[in-house]
Structures are given as C-alpha cells and as structure tokens.
C-alpha cells in the first residue's frame, strides 16, 4: 500500500511541476499532454494537428484544454484528496471544475447544438466526440455524487443527464452506418473505443433518469459485440469491458455480463504471463507484442479487470489485475527532469527495458497524456487503496 501511495504522490508532483497545469492549482485547466520532441519524427504532424503548444528544451506542452482530460484529472485529484489526506488536491479538483464550467467555453449551452462538450478550446468549430463526452458524462455524475455541494454549484448531474439524452439519440441514429465526418457526433461506433464508453455513461445516467433509450442502445450494441468480437484488436477489449461491467452493475442483465466476460477473458488470454503486458494493437499507435501501450490499452485494461473482479469475485481477474499493476508500478518514469519524473509515457518497450517503441502523432512513447494515461492509471491505484472499482462510485 505504501508503494501505491508513493506512486500517487509522484503522479501528483508530475501534474503540478511538469508544466501541464499553468498555474499548478488547476485554475486554468490541464493541457492534453507533454510531447517529447527530441528524435520524434511525428513532431511536425502533431503541431499541424494540434496548433497550440509551448516549446521547451527537448519537449513541448500540447496546450489544448480538453473537457475529458480536465474532468479525468479533476476526478483523480478529488479521490487523491481522500487517499492521500491531501486538502490541496481537493482544491485543485474544484479549480478544474471551476475552469470547465465558468472559463473554458467548452460546454455547449445553446439549443442549436447537443448539450455536449466540444473537443478542445482551440477548435474552429464545435466537435462532439462519443469517447470524450462519455467520460465527461460519467465523471460529472461520479464527482457530483461524491460532492453534492459541487453538484449543486455547477449543475453537474443536470448537465450530465442532458448530455446522456443527446448522446443516446445520436448513438441510435448513427450506429450501423459507416462513419461520416458530417455526423453531429464523431467516432466510429463499430469500435468499442467509441461505442462502449457511451454505454458506461448511459448506465450511470439510468440511475438518475430512466430513459428507455439508454437500455435500448446498450442491448443493441452488446448484441453487436457478441457477433463481431473476432474482428477487434486487443486495444479495444478494455473499453468493451468497462461499458459492459457498468451496464451489468445497473441493469443486472445477463447480456452485459456475457459481453464483459468474453472480453475480459480475451484480455487474460493475450496477457503475457510473466510481464503482464498486453500487445499494443491500436491503429493510432505503434504495434507489437513487446510494447506496453499506456494510451489505448494497459490504462483501460487495468480498470476493466478491476471492474470484473468487483463484479464477479473470480480470482483470475484479480491475478490479471495484479500483474498489470505490478508492470505499471515498475515502469513509472523516474527520469529526473520535471516533465518526466512520476509520469507514464505513452509506450514502453519491454525488449529494451525502456520507454520507446516508436511515435505516431497521437500515440507512442513521446506522447505523455494527462487525462487518457496518467489520470486513469492513478484511478486504478486509488481504487486499490480504497478497495473499490469504478463500479462503486
């Protein structure tokens, strides 16, 4: 347990000192990531695709403020406050929420758009992504439930339910069609990366608002996953389990549990029994059986297995979780520079025992994400300290 607390303290130090939060109290949000620029062939494409950055010696801070990253960090700090007995962490969580609702301009409050959160403060037009908004929806509900005062002040539950309703309509309208950039909601629903995360949000929203469309789209999507599972890569398995375990928690249905079991067992089948690594196969990052991907794979798989053990009590899921936790603790970065110490970079090469494996403009070793990597890994460790899973919030 001491090792987990030490890891969390390093994570908090990285968030505060790396430059991803300026100022370090969260009052102007959190940047998307640190980009290691030295020997990074994807650097120019990153700059072209994400045109807001601050350059430093050997790295840049990719400065766009994304709602999902900020909410993910806010949930992390809220839970750290309890796990580490750290009042400053609670203040930071509040400041991130204050930024999101009052200063970011990310929330669509007008009736001519969905009640969602646009992709980034640098967007030239409002873009609503299924994956990002799914996390925003569920985190509003979980943070608000844990702190009713914040819920009342910011209207968190109210905005979450509006978002869930709009997202469910978009999900039903777009599922089964080829992805079209002209859709209001973005993301290829054939992949659990975009399809399963909304189910997680719909399940939690159901506890507040029994919209029958939530259950309808969840059942439809889970039947689809049972049919198409052989076509999906390992990087999709964790997302599928997260959506299905949350749906089972709320709906108490056999279909969701069947899907969760199928994909959780796939994670275990592909896991290296010695290292705990799961092959990197996501299309936005380098691939390889020796590569530990912490942007799209291991970070979600550890939470998925934690959920599965909580849902079933089966020892095999606990054993898989333990292996993943040990691997992530082992590879947490101890490079002394402030932009690296305490973080998890985007990819670790087990063959050489160091961060590496290549770079893409979104994935790879040179991308160090605040929300999608470092915060969720911290959630898993906080849950372990508290004997919880994401199902318990």
Secondary structure by P-SEA (a helix, b strand, c coil): caaaaaaaaaaaaaaacccccccccccccccccccccccccaaaaaaaaccbbbbcccccccccccaaaaaaaaaaaaaaaaaaccaaaaaaaaaaaaaacccccccccccccccccccccccccbbbbaaaaaaaaaaaaaaaaacaaaaaacaaaaaaaaaaaaaaaaaaaccccccccccccccccccccccaaaaaaaaaaaaccccaaaaaaaaaaaaaaaaccccccccaaaaaaaaaaaaaaccccaaaaaaaaaaaaaaaaacccccccccccccccccccccccccccaaaaaaaaaaaaaacccaaaaaaaaaaaaaaaaacccccccccccccccccccccccccccccccccccbbbccccaaaaaaaaaaaaaccccccc
